[in-house]
Amino acid sequence: MLSLFLSFIELFAGILLLFGGGEFFIQGSVALSLILGIPQLVIGLTIVSLGTSAPEFFVSVNSAFSGSDSLALSNIIGSNIFNVMVVLGASALIRPLKVESRLVRRDIPLLLGVSAAVWGMSSSGVITWQAGAALIIALIINTTWEIRTAREEPQRAQEAEPEINLENNSTSSFNAVGKILGGIILLTCGSRLLVHGATTIASLLGISEAIVGLTIVSLGTSLPELITSVVAAIRGQTDLAIGNVIGSCLLNQLLVLGGCSLLSGNNGLAVESLLITKDIPIMVITTLACMPIFWTKGIISRGEGGVLLGLYMLYIADKIIPLTFPVLYSGFKELVLLTIIISTIIIIYKTIHYYYFIRLKNRL
């Protein structure tokens, strides 16, 4: 019991260090970029986005190096599911989120395509280093495209820039480099604590590392995205709240998964069968299910946000109930299936009603 308690302390201490390390990394990187004369637009689209995904990156890479491939991959998958269902849902509950048309035209289909590609790459049970290289190349192409298209849209370029106050940022290169190094040290130590604590908990409780990665670890590494989007929603910056979720999900797959697969060598990144048959499809379906929500009226309502949060509660319950109340699991699966069917029918009806009745009426 004492070992389990200490492991949970180790895990939560790792989450705190990751959160602090991410903040230091962003502050130092932004300050150094300004000193070097890098445009704030580039900083916003690259460094700040990388900073919020740094916890996932360090945890997954550390897990891969430690031989915990399931933890590395489940952290990425669980973070993406958490981002769409919880971060987006919680933000919508605070304030209905107006969806920018560019997200519907480009970013959501791109995320869906990348998620489907990851599903295909993992279907053989191994994500090879060649697949990881392809994901990294896709990341470079997408980032270049983001910067070029942002420069062509002045309004969006302004929104892409982080809020930087030069008076509050040190102009000293030494201090900037110190923050970056301090952030990397905290991220490294935090990721090691988190990975060790998570693997120990899985061992002591007799559950798979994938379950721990999909729940506790992914929640901890996704805290920066949750806080960023919630604060943005409170301030009325709904585009930032949504863009943070979509951007983080893309980086998790292109950068984090691509980097882990590339660094895994000839053996590749092993994929547990549970992830292939259940959780990766849920990640893809979650992204697909969001598309009708984004399309209808261009607004994610509070009701739709509540539905996303409710679905995540069912997802977590599906992980916990077999471990705690296995007798009830059969009935619970039937309840989940019924809920999904009803939700799907409602979403399809809303989409058809909006496109074929409301829009047709407006044209007439």
C-alpha positions as CSV (number, residue, x, y, z in Angstrom):
1,M,0.0,0.0,0.0
2,L,2.9,2.4,0.8
3,S,4.5,1.7,-2.5
4,L,1.3,2.5,-4.3
5,F,0.9,5.7,-2.4
6,L,4.4,6.8,-3.1
7,S,3.9,6.0,-6.8
8,F,0.9,8.3,-7.0
9,I,2.9,11.0,-5.3
10,E,5.6,10.4,-7.8
11,L,3.1,10.6,-10.7
12,F,1.5,13.9,-9.5
13,A,4.9,15.4,-8.8
14,G,5.9,14.6,-12.3
15,I,2.7,16.3,-13.6
16,L,3.6,19.5,-11.7
17,L,7.2,19.5,-13.0
18,L,5.9,19.0,-16.5
19,F,3.6,22.0,-16.2
20,G,6.3,24.2,-14.7
21,G,8.8,23.0,-17.3
22,G,6.5,23.8,-20.2
23,E,6.0,27.3,-18.9
24,F,9.7,28.0,-18.5
25,F,10.4,26.5,-22.0
26,I,7.8,28.8,-23.6
27,Q,9.0,31.9,-21.8
28,G,12.6,31.3,-22.5
29,S,12.0,30.4,-26.2
30,V,9.9,33.4,-26.8
31,A,12.4,35.8,-25.2
32,L,15.3,34.3,-27.1
33,S,13.4,34.4,-30.4
34,L,12.6,38.1,-29.9
35,I,16.3,38.8,-29.2
36,L,17.3,36.9,-32.4
37,G,14.7,38.9,-34.3
38,I,12.4,36.1,-35.2
39,P,8.9,37.4,-36.1
40,Q,6.2,36.9,-33.4
41,L,3.9,35.2,-35.9
42,V,6.5,32.4,-36.4
43,I,6.8,32.2,-32.6
44,G,3.1,31.8,-32.1
45,L,2.7,29.1,-34.8
46,T,5.7,27.1,-33.8
47,I,7.4,27.7,-30.4
48,V,4.2,28.3,-28.3
49,S,2.4,25.4,-29.9
50,L,5.4,23.2,-29.2
51,G,5.5,24.4,-25.6
52,T,2.0,23.2,-24.9
53,S,2.8,19.8,-26.4
54,A,6.2,19.5,-24.7
55,P,4.8,17.4,-21.8
56,E,3.4,14.8,-24.2
57,F,6.6,14.8,-26.2
58,F,8.9,14.3,-23.2
59,V,6.7,11.7,-21.5
60,S,6.2,9.6,-24.7
61,V,9.9,9.8,-25.7
62,N,11.0,8.9,-22.2
63,S,8.5,6.0,-22.2
64,A,9.8,4.8,-25.6
65,F,13.4,4.9,-24.4
66,S,12.4,3.0,-21.2
67,G,10.8,0.2,-23.3
68,S,7.2,1.2,-22.4
69,D,5.9,1.5,-25.9
70,S,2.3,1.1,-24.8
71,L,2.6,4.0,-22.4
72,A,4.2,6.2,-25.1
73,L,1.4,5.6,-27.6
74,S,-1.5,5.5,-25.2
75,N,-0.4,8.9,-23.8
76,I,-0.7,10.4,-27.3
77,I,-4.1,8.7,-28.1
78,G,-5.5,9.5,-24.7
79,S,-4.4,13.2,-24.9
80,N,-6.1,13.6,-28.3
81,I,-9.3,12.1,-27.0
82,F,-9.1,14.3,-23.9
83,N,-8.4,17.4,-26.0
84,V,-11.4,17.0,-28.2
85,M,-13.9,15.8,-25.6
86,V,-12.9,17.6,-22.4
87,V,-10.9,20.6,-23.5
88,L,-13.3,21.5,-26.3
89,G,-16.4,20.5,-24.2
90,A,-15.3,22.5,-21.1
91,S,-14.5,25.6,-23.3
92,A,-17.9,25.4,-25.0
93,L,-19.7,25.1,-21.6
94,I,-18.0,28.4,-20.5
95,R,-18.9,30.2,-23.8
96,P,-20.4,28.9,-27.1
97,L,-17.4,28.7,-29.5
98,K,-17.7,30.3,-32.9
99,V,-15.9,28.2,-35.4
100,E,-13.7,29.9,-38.0
101,S,-14.5,28.7,-41.5
102,R,-10.8,28.0,-42.1
103,L,-10.9,25.3,-39.4
104,V,-13.8,23.6,-41.2
105,R,-12.2,23.9,-44.7
106,R,-8.6,22.8,-43.8
107,D,-7.6,22.0,-40.2
108,I,-10.4,19.6,-39.2
109,P,-10.1,17.5,-42.5
110,L,-6.3,17.5,-42.1
111,L,-6.6,16.3,-38.5
112,L,-9.1,13.6,-39.6
113,G,-6.7,12.5,-42.4
114,V,-3.7,12.3,-40.1
115,S,-5.7,10.3,-37.5
116,A,-6.8,7.9,-40.1
117,A,-3.3,7.5,-41.4
118,V,-2.0,6.8,-37.9
119,W,-4.7,4.2,-37.5
120,G,-3.5,2.6,-40.8
121,M,0.1,2.8,-39.8
122,S,-0.6,1.0,-36.4
123,S,-2.8,-1.8,-37.9
124,S,0.2,-4.1,-38.4
125,G,1.1,-3.9,-34.7
126,V,4.2,-1.8,-35.2
127,I,4.7,1.9,-36.2
128,T,8.0,1.8,-38.1
129,W,10.7,4.5,-38.2
130,Q,9.8,5.0,-41.8
131,A,6.2,5.9,-40.8
132,G,7.7,8.2,-38.1
133,A,9.8,9.9,-40.8
134,A,6.7,10.4,-42.9
135,L,4.9,12.1,-40.0
136,I,7.8,14.4,-39.3
137,I,7.9,15.4,-43.0
138,A,4.2,16.1,-42.9
139,L,4.8,18.3,-39.8
140,I,7.4,20.3,-41.7
141,I,5.1,20.8,-44.7
142,N,2.1,21.7,-42.5
143,T,4.1,24.2,-40.4
144,T,5.5,25.9,-43.6
145,W,2.0,26.0,-45.0
146,E,0.6,27.5,-41.8
147,I,3.1,30.3,-41.7
148,R,2.6,31.1,-45.4
149,T,-1.1,31.2,-45.3
150,A,-1.1,33.2,-42.0
151,R,1.0,35.8,-43.7
152,E,-1.6,36.1,-46.4
153,E,-4.4,36.7,-43.8
154,P,-3.4,39.7,-41.7
155,Q,-6.3,39.2,-39.2
156,R,-5.4,35.6,-38.6
157,A,-1.7,36.5,-38.4
158,Q,-2.4,38.9,-35.6
159,E,-4.4,36.3,-33.7
160,A,-1.6,33.8,-34.2
161,E,0.9,35.9,-32.4
162,P,1.3,35.3,-28.7
163,E,0.6,38.2,-26.3
164,I,4.2,39.3,-25.6
165,N,5.1,42.3,-23.4
166,L,8.7,43.2,-24.0
167,E,8.9,45.0,-20.7
168,N,8.1,41.9,-18.8
169,N,10.5,39.6,-20.8
170,S,14.1,39.7,-20.1
171,T,16.2,41.0,-23.0
172,S,19.2,39.1,-21.7
173,S,20.2,36.1,-23.8
174,F,21.7,34.5,-20.7
175,N,18.3,34.6,-18.8
176,A,16.5,33.4,-21.9
177,V,18.8,30.4,-22.4
178,G,18.6,29.8,-18.6
179,K,14.9,29.5,-18.8
180,I,15.0,27.2,-21.8
181,L,17.6,24.9,-20.0
182,G,15.6,25.1,-16.8
183,G,12.4,24.1,-18.7
184,I,14.1,21.2,-20.4
185,I,15.5,20.0,-17.0
186,L,12.1,20.2,-15.4
187,L,10.4,18.5,-18.4
188,T,13.0,15.7,-18.3
189,C,12.8,15.1,-14.6
190,G,9.0,15.4,-14.6
191,S,8.6,13.0,-17.5
192,R,10.9,10.4,-15.7
193,L,8.9,10.7,-12.5
194,L,5.6,10.4,-14.4
195,V,6.7,7.4,-16.4
196,H,8.2,5.6,-13.4
197,G,5.1,6.3,-11.3
198,A,2.7,5.3,-14.0
199,T,4.5,2.0,-14.8
200,T,4.8,1.2,-11.0
201,I,1.1,1.8,-10.5
202,A,0.2,-0.4,-13.5
203,S,2.5,-3.2,-12.1
204,L,1.1,-2.9,-8.5
205,L,-2.5,-2.8,-9.6
206,G,-2.1,-5.5,-12.3
207,I,-3.4,-3.4,-15.1
208,S,-1.8,-2.6,-18.4
209,E,0.3,0.4,-19.0
210,A,-2.0,1.4,-21.9
211,I,-4.9,1.9,-19.5
212,V,-2.8,4.1,-17.2
213,G,-1.5,6.1,-20.2
214,L,-5.0,6.6,-21.7
215,T,-6.4,7.9,-18.4
216,I,-4.1,9.4,-15.7
217,V,-1.0,10.2,-17.8
218,S,-2.9,11.7,-20.7
219,L,-4.9,13.9,-18.4
220,G,-1.8,15.1,-16.7
221,T,0.1,15.9,-19.9
222,S,-3.0,17.7,-21.4
223,L,-3.4,20.2,-18.5
224,P,-1.6,23.0,-20.4
225,E,-4.1,22.7,-23.3
226,L,-7.0,22.6,-20.9
227,I,-5.9,25.7,-19.1
228,T,-5.0,27.6,-22.3
229,S,-8.4,26.9,-23.9
230,V,-10.5,27.6,-20.8
231,V,-8.7,30.9,-20.2
232,A,-9.2,31.8,-23.9
233,A,-12.9,30.9,-23.7
234,I,-13.3,33.1,-20.6
235,R,-11.6,36.0,-22.5
236,G,-13.9,35.5,-25.5
237,Q,-11.0,34.3,-27.7
238,T,-13.0,31.4,-29.1
239,D,-10.8,30.9,-32.2
240,L,-7.8,30.4,-29.9
241,A,-9.7,27.9,-27.7
242,I,-10.6,25.8,-30.7
243,G,-7.3,26.3,-32.6
244,N,-5.3,25.2,-29.5
245,V,-7.2,21.9,-29.4
246,I,-6.8,21.2,-33.2
247,G,-3.1,22.3,-33.2
248,S,-2.3,20.1,-30.2
249,C,-3.9,17.0,-31.6
250,L,-2.0,17.5,-34.9
251,L,1.3,18.0,-33.0
252,N,0.7,15.0,-30.8
253,Q,0.5,12.8,-33.9
254,L,2.9,14.4,-36.3
255,L,5.7,15.5,-33.8
256,V,5.3,13.3,-30.7
257,L,4.3,10.0,-32.4
258,G,6.6,10.7,-35.4
259,G,9.5,11.5,-33.1
260,C,9.0,8.4,-30.9
261,S,8.7,6.1,-34.0
262,L,11.7,7.7,-35.6
263,L,13.8,7.3,-32.4
264,S,12.6,3.7,-31.9
265,G,15.1,2.4,-34.5
266,N,14.6,-0.7,-36.6
267,N,12.3,-2.4,-34.1
268,G,9.7,0.4,-34.5
269,L,7.1,1.4,-31.9
270,A,5.1,-1.6,-30.7
271,V,1.3,-1.1,-30.6
272,E,-0.9,-3.0,-28.2
273,S,-3.8,-4.9,-29.7
274,L,-6.3,-3.1,-27.4
275,L,-5.2,0.3,-28.9
276,I,-5.6,-0.9,-32.5
277,T,-9.0,-2.4,-32.0
278,K,-10.6,0.1,-29.6
279,D,-8.8,3.3,-28.6
280,I,-7.3,4.5,-31.9
281,P,-10.6,4.0,-33.7
282,I,-12.3,6.0,-30.9
283,M,-9.7,8.8,-31.5
284,V,-10.6,8.8,-35.2
285,I,-14.4,8.5,-34.6
286,T,-14.2,11.3,-32.1
287,T,-12.6,13.6,-34.7
288,L,-15.1,12.5,-37.3
289,A,-18.1,13.0,-35.0
290,C,-17.0,16.6,-34.3
291,M,-17.3,17.6,-38.0
292,P,-21.1,17.9,-38.0
293,I,-20.8,19.9,-34.8
294,F,-18.4,22.3,-36.5
295,W,-20.5,22.5,-39.6
296,T,-23.9,23.4,-38.0
297,K,-24.3,27.2,-37.7
298,G,-20.6,27.6,-37.2
299,I,-21.0,27.4,-33.4
300,I,-20.2,24.8,-30.8
301,S,-23.1,25.3,-28.3
302,R,-23.1,24.6,-24.6
303,G,-25.3,21.6,-25.2
304,E,-22.8,20.1,-27.6
305,G,-20.0,20.8,-25.1
306,G,-22.0,19.0,-22.5
307,V,-22.4,16.0,-24.8
308,L,-18.7,15.9,-25.5
309,L,-17.9,15.9,-21.7
310,G,-20.6,13.2,-21.1
311,L,-19.1,11.0,-23.8
312,Y,-15.7,11.3,-22.2
313,M,-17.2,10.2,-18.8
314,L,-18.5,7.1,-20.6
315,Y,-15.1,6.5,-22.1
316,I,-13.4,6.7,-18.7
317,A,-16.1,4.6,-17.1
318,D,-15.4,2.0,-19.8
319,K,-11.8,1.8,-18.6
320,I,-12.6,1.7,-14.9
321,I,-15.7,-0.5,-14.6
322,P,-14.0,-3.7,-15.9
323,L,-11.4,-3.3,-13.1
324,T,-13.7,-2.4,-10.3
325,F,-17.2,-3.9,-11.1
326,P,-16.6,-6.6,-13.8
327,V,-20.1,-8.0,-13.3
328,L,-21.8,-4.8,-14.4
329,Y,-19.6,-4.4,-17.5
330,S,-21.9,-6.3,-19.9
331,G,-24.9,-4.1,-19.1
332,F,-22.7,-1.0,-19.2
333,K,-21.5,-1.8,-22.8
334,E,-25.1,-2.1,-23.9
335,L,-25.9,1.3,-22.3
336,V,-22.9,2.9,-24.1
337,L,-23.9,1.4,-27.4
338,L,-27.4,2.7,-27.1
339,T,-26.1,6.1,-26.1
340,I,-23.8,6.2,-29.1
341,I,-26.6,5.2,-31.5
342,I,-29.0,7.8,-30.2
343,S,-26.3,10.5,-30.2
344,T,-25.4,9.6,-33.8
345,I,-29.0,9.8,-35.0
346,I,-29.4,13.2,-33.3
347,I,-26.2,14.6,-34.9
348,I,-27.2,13.3,-38.4
349,Y,-30.7,14.8,-38.0
350,K,-29.3,18.2,-37.0
351,T,-26.9,18.2,-39.9
352,I,-29.5,17.2,-42.5
353,H,-32.0,19.7,-41.0
354,Y,-29.5,22.5,-41.1
355,Y,-28.2,22.0,-44.6
356,Y,-31.4,20.9,-46.4
357,F,-34.0,23.0,-44.7
358,I,-32.5,26.1,-43.0
359,R,-29.9,26.9,-45.7
360,L,-32.3,26.0,-48.5
361,K,-34.9,28.3,-46.9
362,N,-32.3,31.2,-46.6
363,R,-31.5,30.8,-50.3
364,L,-35.1,31.1,-51.3
